[in-house]
Amino acid sequence: MNHDNRIYSLPLWRVTQWLVNPGRDVPTEIRMALIGGLFGSLPIFFGGIINTLLVAALITFRHPEPLFLLWLGLELLVCLSRINVLVTARKAALAGRPTPTDLYVVLALLWATSVGYGTFISLISGDWIAATVACLSAASMVGGICVRNFGAPRMSAVMVALSVGPCAMGALFIQEPIFWLVLVQVPLYMTSMSMASYRLNGMLVSTMLAERENERHARQDSLTGLLNRHGLIQALDQAVADARPGRMEFAVLYLDLDGFKAVNDTYGHATGDALLKQVSERLVALMAEGSVAARIGGDEFVLLMRNSLQTEAQEVGDRIVQSVSQPYDLEQEKPVLIGGSVGIALIPRHGADTAAVLHAADRALYLAKSAGKRRAAMAQA
């Protein structure tokens, strides 16, 4: 997930994309959050590294032979590389730079391979103490792998196979028929743990989709599909934070319909709702890239424009007034006519916070109403 505003990059290589694919129809933002989860759970991460390094070191101390020395060297190289890539990725994510996600995934697979290799050579060594410790270590790692990586169930399944699969392979080289039971146990263990990863992943994705949908409903006006007041406040807060005089400026255009109450009184609320939907469609048609539109009251709308100068904002305000004043086909005997007044405030010129900007736009709307309605007025400095 996204930890401390860190955003981790999706993998670029085809094989790593396949490994971390959480399933079909998962939105990009949820995929990125799941990638962030692979970089989280630091206690499990470091606990696993410390465990495998200690096991490799102790068994190598008992058997200072080339195969075991190779295992210890591989463990040291992979674990130190994983720590280095993890630290680099977390710093890059916090700074908004691309993260080495592909390398991180590959190193995780190499780590599982090292664990499996150590288990295999411990089994064929004939040292049952070393074999027991190595097998227990590999089995214990499976739980951490599944808990830490269930956001990428394919990767989790491959890591489980690489870490405990060699236990079954080693059984073929041992002259102990009773140990052949592992040929049945290990595949069942691998299958059950992999299925658990897939199930946990499905539950997590479903929960995140539900949260995403709830957030959308919390920010969206149910009638028009525009942002509601809550969603607008969030957008304004972000705009105020991003605004820089002369570099990044925003315009807030506050629209209030003239004559809407008469439409409701004459034709009913269903016709009034149809009118509001058409007004929202006309606003959306006037939106430039990076703009957002909101309905914050019965007949009150706000358009937030990015990188907008005073002259441009005034022109858009005039076009809004002209657009909403065109006839509406509401399936009545004749087209319905209303008007609109617009108050304009600029960020950061007319306010350093959301409340001040909205107040400035509201005062500008009052000026437009006082001057005869059906016009756009700029806020006073």
N, C-alpha and C positions, 0 to 999 in steps of 0.2 A: 504494500500500500504506500501511499504517499506519506513519508515520515518527515516531520518538521519542514514542510513545504519543499521536500526534495522530489524532483521529477526524474525518473530513470528512463533511458531510451529503450525503445523496442529493439530487438536484435535485427541485424541486417543480413546475416547469412541464412541460406535456405534451410540448412540442417538445424540450426539453433531456433529458427522461427517455428519449425515443425515441433521441436522438443518442448517449447514453452507455449504452444498453442492451447488455450484453455477450452476450445470448442468453437462451433460455428455461431454466428450471429451475436458475438460478444463485442460491444462497442469499444472503440479505440481507447477511450479514457479508462474503461475498466481493465483492458489489457495492460495499460501502463501502470495502473494501481497494483495489479497482480505481479508485474515485474518488480515493482518496488518491494513487494512482500518477499521476494527471493533475496533481497539485500537486507532484510530485517531479521528479527529473532536472534540478536547477537549473542545472548547467553548460550543458545543451542549451537550456534556457529562455533564459538570459541571452545565450548565444552567438547564438541566433536573433534576439533583439531587437537586439543590437549590430550584427549583420550587416545586417539590413534597414534600420536607421536610417542606417548609413554609406552603404549603396547609394543610399537615397533622397536623402540630403544631397549626395552627390557628383554624382549625375545632375541634381538640381535646380540645383546650382551651374553646371553646363554649360548648363542650360535654365531660367533664372529666369522661367518663364512661369506663368500661372495654373494650368494643369493640373498642372504639377510642384510648384508651391507648395502646391496642395491636397493632393497626395500626401504631401509632407513633413509638412504639418500633421496629416494623418490618422495618419501613422506615429507622430509624437510623442504625439498624444493617446491613441491606442490602446495604445502600448507603456507609457507612464506609467500609464495606467489599469490595465493588466494587472499591473504591478509592485505598485501600491497594493492591488489586490484580492488578489493572492497573499500579500502580507505580512499583510493583515487576516485572510485565511482561515487562515493558519498559526497566528496568535496565537489566533484563536477556536477552532480545532481543539484546540490545546494546553490551552485553558481549559475545553474541553467545551461550548462554545457553538455554535449553528448557524453554518454557514459559507455564504458567498455563492456557492455552487456554480453556480447558474443564471447569474449575471452573469459568472462566470469562463469558462463555456463559450461564452457569447455573445461575449465579448471575444476569445476564441481564433478564432472564426469571422470577426470583424471584422478581426483581424490578417491572416488568410489572404486576406481580400477586398482589403485594402490592398496586399499583396504582388502579387496578381493584377492589380489596377488599375495599379500601377506598371509591371508588365511590359507591359501593353497599350499604355499611352501612350508607353512607350519604343519599342515596335515601330513604332507609326504615326508617330513623330516623324521617321523616316528616318535617325536617328543610329545607325549600326550599332554603334558602341562602347557607347553607352548601352543599346541593345537587347541586345547580348551580355552585358553585365554584369547587367542585370535578369533575363534568362532564366536565366543561370547561378545567380544568387542564388535565384530561385524553385525551380529544380531541386534545389539543395542543401538548401533548406528542407524538401523532401518527405521526405528521410531522417530528419531530426530529428522531423518531425511523426509519422511512422510509429513511430519508436522510442519517442517520449514518450507517444503517445496510443493505442497498440495495445490498451490496456485498454478503450477505447471505439472499436471499429472503424468504426462508422457515422460518428462524429465525425471520425475520421482520414480516411475516404474523402471526406467533404464538404470538409474543409480542403485536401486534395490537389487536388480539383476546383477550388476557389476560387483556389488559388495558381498552378497551372500551366495550368488550363483556358483562361485568357485568351491564352496563347501561341498556341493554335489559332485563337482568334477573331481575334487580330491578324494572322494569316497571310492572312485573307480581305481585309484592307485594304492589303496590300503588293503592288506590281506586280512581284513576283519569283516566277515560277512554281516555281523550285527550292525556295522556302521552303514551298510547299504540302505538302511532305513532312511538315511538322509536323502537318498535319491527321490523319495516320495515326500518327505517333510519339507525340504527346501522349496521345491516348486509350488507346493500348497501355500507355504508362508509367503513366497514372492507374490503369488496371485492374490491372496487375501489382502496383503498390505497395499498392493497396487490398486485393487478395487476400492479400498478405503480412501486412497488418495483421490481417485476419480469421484467418489461420492462426496467427500469433503469439498472438492473443487466445485461440484455442481451446486452444493448448498451455499457456498460462498458467492458464486456468481449470481445465483437467484436472489440472495440477500442484497447484493450490491445493485442489481437491476431494480429491485423493489425500492431501495433507498433513493436511487436516481429518479425513479418515477414519482416518488413522494416529494422529492425536492422540486421536480418540475411542476407538480400540482400546487405546491406551496408558493411558487413564484409566478404562476400563470393565471391569467384571468380566464375563468371557465367559459365565458360567453364569446369573447373575441379571439382568444388564443394569444393575445399580447401579454406582456408582463403585467403583473398586478402591482400594487403599491410596495409590497415587500420586495418583489423582484427589482423594481425601479430603484428602491433605496440601495440595494446591493450594487446595482450598476453605477449609481451616482457616487457611492462611497469609493468605488474603484476608480472612477473618473477623477474625482477630487485628488485621490492619491497619486494618479499618473500625470496630472496636469502640470505643465511647465510653461510659464509665460514665453511666448514667441516660438515655442517648440512643439508643445503638445497642449492644444486648447480644445475645449468642448463647448457646445451650445445646448441649452435646455429650452425647448419650445413647448410652452404650456398652453394647450388648446382647450377652450370651453365652448360648447355648442350654443348658439343663439337660436331660441325657438324650439328646443327639443321637448320641453315640458308640454307645449301645445300639441305636439305630435302624439305624445303618450295620452293626453287627455282626450284627443279627438279620435284616434284610431285604436288605442289600447296598447298594453305593454308588449304584446307579441310583435306588433308593428314597430314599436320603439326599439325592441331588441334587434330586429332585422335592420333597422337604420344604423344602430351602433356597429353592427357587423360590417356594414358597407363603409362606414366612416373609417373603421380600422383597416379595411382593405385599401382605401385610398391613401391612408397614412403610410402603410407598408410600401405602396408603389412609389412614394416620394423618398423613401429611405435610401441613403447612400451606404456604401460598404463601411462596416464598423458601427453603424447606428443601431439603436434599439428603440422600440416603441412600447408604451405602457398605457393601460387604462387604469386610472387611479380612483375613479369615482363614477357616479352615474353617467354623466356626459362629459367627463374630464379626461383628457389624454395628454401624454407627455412624450415628446420625441427627443432623444439624446443623441446628438451628432458629434462625431469625432473629428478632430482637426478642422474646426469650423471658425472662420473669421467673422467679424461683425457683418460685413456686407453680404457674405454668403448666407449667414443665418437669417438676415433680414429677407433675402430673396426666397429662401425656403419657407419662412413664415408667411410671406405673401402668397406663395403657391399653395400652402395649406389652406389659407382662407379662401382662395379661389376654388380649390378642389372641393372642399366640403360644402361650398355654396352652390355646386351644380345639382340639378334635380336628381331625386332618388326614385327608382321604380320599386315601390313597395306593394304592388298589386292592389292599388287603390284606383278610384275613378280617374284620378289625374296624378302626375308626379308630385312628390312631396318636396318642398323647399325649406331649407333651414339656412342658418349662417354659422359663422365661427369667429371667435376672437382669439388672438395668440399673444402671449407674453413671452419675451425672450430674455434669457440671462446667459452670460458667458462664464465659463470656468477657466481660469481662476479670477477673472477680472471682477465679477460681481459677487464672489463669495468664496471663502476659504474652506468651507465645510458644506455638507449636504443640506443642512437646515437653512443656512444662509442663502445658498443658491436657489432652493425652492422658494424661499421667501421673496427673493429678488424677482424671480419669474412670476410669482403670484402678484407682486406689486405692478410689474409691467403689464400683466393681463388686466389689472384694474385700470391702468392708463388707457389700454385699448378699448375697454368697455366705456370708459368715461368720454372718450373721443367720438363715440357714435357706433361702436361695435363693428364687426366684419372688417377687421384690420389687425395688423401685427405691430406691436410696440416693443421697443428695446428698453431694457431696464436702465435706470439712472445710475450713474457711477457713484 
